Amino acid sequence: MSKIEYLCVRISGNMSEIIFIVKEAPEGGFEAEALGFSIFTEAENWDDLKENIRESVICHFDDDVKRIIRLHFVKEEVLSS
C-alpha cells in the first residue's frame, strides 16, 4: 500500500471525520482499517462491512460525538506490458 500523506481526522464544527482504507480480503469479503486509529473490521459483503465499520467506530470512541466515516476502496493489481 502506498504511503498516505494527509491528516486522517479533520474537525469541522462538532463533526470529526474518520477515513478507512478498504481492501478485498484474500479469502473473500472485505477488510477495513482506519487511518490514525486502531480500528479494524471485516465482513463478507459491502453492506455488512459498512455496518461493522459504524459499530466499530461507536465502540472505539464510546461517546455521543457524530462522526463522518469516509471509505476509500483500494484495489491492487499488477499489470504486465
Secondary structure, DSSP 8 states (H G I E B T S, - for coil): -----S-S--EETTEEEEEEEEEE-TTSSEEEEETTS--EEEESSHHHHHHHHHHHHHHHH-S---EEEEEEEE-------
